[in-house]
Amino acid sequence: MLELPYRWAGREGRVRVEIWENDDPAAVGCSEMARGFPCCRATIAPPARGYADMLGWVQLLDVSTRPGGFHRDGFEPLGPLPHPFGFYGIAPTFFDAPHDEADPLEFRAHAFLCGVGGELLEFRREAHAVIGFDWGFSKHGREIEFFGPDPLPASSWDGHLDYLRGAFPEWTFAPGFVEHPLRP
């Protein structure tokens, strides 16, 4: 387990990240093939108060079955998203339960909690990362080895900015980890 403090909208918070073995795939919405792979969940505390706690999760993946380095991981059950967030809302929970039959398989994820720029209820398409963490797994035959979660420095977010700007040209992405000046 990892806890990361952050500050957004004049409020102190923390993110709690847990990784565990998926021993009940049906309980987390996965097929039986996901058994033994990792699940990752990040929750935000304290509980949300309202609009000032609107945040989103951007996850970038480097997976051995997809060449070219890190790319955005979007949870898109309703179709392609016009924004970089896999999860977005009032103090959103991040969740991922990756699994694949490929062997060998290397999976590395960089997950970032971000706020959106602008004044309350007049948001701009501007993502501001506040914290990040690294996690993943290696699969060789039946052996699956997890790693992380580990905190990421702001330079990791900065290393993804060219990709994000190219993938979402209608958005701007602030460098570094920032505290948004909005005061509720």
MOZITA-V896906 format. One record per residue. N is the residue number from 1. RES is the residue in one small letter. SS is DSSP state (hx for helix, st for strand, lp for the rest). OMEGA is omega in degrees with one decimal (none if undefined). Layout:
BEGIN
n:N res:RES ss:SS omega:OMEGA
n:N res:RES ss:SS omega:OMEGA
END
This chain:
BEGIN
n:1 res:m ss:lp omega:-179.8
n:2 res:l ss:st omega:172.9
n:3 res:e ss:st omega:-179.0
n:4 res:l ss:st omega:176.1
n:5 res:p ss:st omega:174.7
n:6 res:y ss:st omega:177.1
n:7 res:r ss:st omega:179.1
n:8 res:w ss:st omega:178.4
n:9 res:a ss:lp omega:177.8
n:10 res:g ss:lp omega:-175.6
n:11 res:r ss:st omega:175.7
n:12 res:e ss:st omega:176.3
n:13 res:g ss:st omega:175.2
n:14 res:r ss:st omega:176.7
n:15 res:v ss:st omega:177.3
n:16 res:r ss:st omega:-177.5
n:17 res:v ss:st omega:178.7
n:18 res:e ss:st omega:172.1
n:19 res:i ss:st omega:179.1
n:20 res:w ss:st omega:178.1
n:21 res:e ss:st omega:178.6
n:22 res:n ss:lp omega:-179.6
n:23 res:d ss:lp omega:177.2
n:24 res:d ss:lp omega:-175.0
n:25 res:p ss:hx omega:-178.8
n:26 res:a ss:hx omega:-178.1
n:27 res:a ss:hx omega:179.4
n:28 res:v ss:hx omega:174.6
n:29 res:g ss:lp omega:-178.4
n:30 res:c ss:lp omega:173.3
n:31 res:s ss:lp omega:-179.5
n:32 res:e ss:hx omega:179.4
n:33 res:m ss:hx omega:-178.3
n:34 res:a ss:hx omega:-178.9
n:35 res:r ss:lp omega:178.5
n:36 res:g ss:lp omega:176.6
n:37 res:f ss:lp omega:-179.0
n:38 res:p ss:st omega:165.4
n:39 res:c ss:st omega:177.4
n:40 res:c ss:st omega:177.6
n:41 res:r ss:st omega:175.1
n:42 res:a ss:st omega:179.7
n:43 res:t ss:st omega:-175.3
n:44 res:i ss:st omega:176.5
n:45 res:a ss:st omega:-0.8
n:46 res:p ss:lp omega:179.8
n:47 res:p ss:lp omega:-176.9
n:48 res:a ss:lp omega:175.2
n:49 res:r ss:lp omega:-177.1
n:50 res:g ss:lp omega:-173.3
n:51 res:y ss:hx omega:-179.3
n:52 res:a ss:hx omega:179.3
n:53 res:d ss:hx omega:175.8
n:54 res:m ss:st omega:-177.7
n:55 res:l ss:st omega:178.5
n:56 res:g ss:st omega:177.7
n:57 res:w ss:st omega:173.1
n:58 res:v ss:st omega:177.0
n:59 res:q ss:st omega:176.5
n:60 res:l ss:st omega:-174.4
n:61 res:l ss:st omega:168.6
n:62 res:d ss:st omega:-174.2
n:63 res:v ss:st omega:-174.5
n:64 res:s ss:lp omega:179.2
n:65 res:t ss:lp omega:179.3
n:66 res:r ss:lp omega:-177.4
n:67 res:p ss:lp omega:175.0
n:68 res:g ss:lp omega:177.0
n:69 res:g ss:lp omega:-174.4
n:70 res:f ss:lp omega:174.6
n:71 res:h ss:st omega:-177.1
n:72 res:r ss:st omega:173.3
n:73 res:d ss:st omega:-179.4
n:74 res:g ss:lp omega:173.3
n:75 res:f ss:lp omega:-170.4
n:76 res:e ss:lp omega:-178.6
n:77 res:p ss:lp omega:-179.0
n:78 res:l ss:lp omega:178.9
n:79 res:g ss:lp omega:-178.2
n:80 res:p ss:lp omega:-178.3
n:81 res:l ss:lp omega:178.2
n:82 res:p ss:lp omega:-177.7
n:83 res:h ss:lp omega:-175.0
n:84 res:p ss:lp omega:-171.7
n:85 res:f ss:lp omega:172.0
n:86 res:g ss:lp omega:176.3
n:87 res:f ss:st omega:-179.4
n:88 res:y ss:st omega:176.9
n:89 res:g ss:st omega:179.3
n:90 res:i ss:st omega:-176.8
n:91 res:a ss:lp omega:-174.0
n:92 res:p ss:lp omega:172.7
n:93 res:t ss:lp omega:174.2
n:94 res:f ss:st omega:176.2
n:95 res:f ss:st omega:173.4
n:96 res:d ss:st omega:178.0
n:97 res:a ss:lp omega:-175.7
n:98 res:p ss:lp omega:176.0
n:99 res:h ss:lp omega:-176.3
n:100 res:d ss:lp omega:179.2
n:101 res:e ss:lp omega:-177.5
n:102 res:a ss:lp omega:179.4
n:103 res:d ss:lp omega:-1.6
n:104 res:p ss:lp omega:-179.4
n:105 res:l ss:st omega:174.3
n:106 res:e ss:st omega:-177.3
n:107 res:f ss:st omega:177.1
n:108 res:r ss:st omega:-179.6
n:109 res:a ss:st omega:169.0
n:110 res:h ss:st omega:-179.5
n:111 res:a ss:st omega:-177.3
n:112 res:f ss:st omega:171.9
n:113 res:l ss:st omega:-175.6
n:114 res:c ss:st omega:169.0
n:115 res:g ss:st omega:179.6
n:116 res:v ss:st omega:-177.8
n:117 res:g ss:st omega:178.5
n:118 res:g ss:st omega:177.8
n:119 res:e ss:st omega:180.0
n:120 res:l ss:lp omega:-179.7
n:121 res:l ss:lp omega:173.6
n:122 res:e ss:st omega:-175.7
n:123 res:f ss:st omega:174.1
n:124 res:r ss:st omega:176.5
n:125 res:r ss:st omega:-173.3
n:126 res:e ss:st omega:-178.1
n:127 res:a ss:st omega:178.8
n:128 res:h ss:st omega:177.9
n:129 res:a ss:st omega:177.8
n:130 res:v ss:st omega:174.3
n:131 res:i ss:st omega:174.7
n:132 res:g ss:st omega:175.1
n:133 res:f ss:st omega:-176.8
n:134 res:d ss:st omega:176.6
n:135 res:w ss:st omega:177.3
n:136 res:g ss:st omega:-179.3
n:137 res:f ss:st omega:172.2
n:138 res:s ss:st omega:178.2
n:139 res:k ss:st omega:176.7
n:140 res:h ss:st omega:-174.7
n:141 res:g ss:lp omega:179.4
n:142 res:r ss:lp omega:-178.9
n:143 res:e ss:st omega:176.3
n:144 res:i ss:st omega:-178.6
n:145 res:e ss:st omega:179.4
n:146 res:f ss:st omega:168.2
n:147 res:f ss:st omega:-177.8
n:148 res:g ss:st omega:3.5
n:149 res:p ss:st omega:176.8
n:150 res:d ss:st omega:179.2
n:151 res:p ss:st omega:175.2
n:152 res:l ss:lp omega:174.3
n:153 res:p ss:lp omega:178.9
n:154 res:a ss:hx omega:179.8
n:155 res:s ss:hx omega:176.1
n:156 res:s ss:hx omega:174.9
n:157 res:w ss:hx omega:-178.9
n:158 res:d ss:hx omega:179.6
n:159 res:g ss:hx omega:179.4
n:160 res:h ss:hx omega:-172.6
n:161 res:l ss:hx omega:179.5
n:162 res:d ss:hx omega:178.0
n:163 res:y ss:hx omega:-177.2
n:164 res:l ss:hx omega:179.3
n:165 res:r ss:hx omega:176.9
n:166 res:g ss:hx omega:-178.8
n:167 res:a ss:hx omega:-177.4
n:168 res:f ss:lp omega:-174.1
n:169 res:p ss:lp omega:177.8
n:170 res:e ss:lp omega:-179.4
n:171 res:w ss:lp omega:168.6
n:172 res:t ss:st omega:-176.4
n:173 res:f ss:st omega:-179.0
n:174 res:a ss:st omega:177.6
n:175 res:p ss:lp omega:175.2
n:176 res:g ss:lp omega:172.7
n:177 res:f ss:lp omega:-174.4
n:178 res:v ss:lp omega:168.3
n:179 res:e ss:lp omega:179.1
n:180 res:h ss:lp omega:-176.5
n:181 res:p ss:lp omega:-177.9
n:182 res:l ss:lp omega:177.1
n:183 res:r ss:lp omega:-179.6
n:184 res:p ss:lp omega:none
END
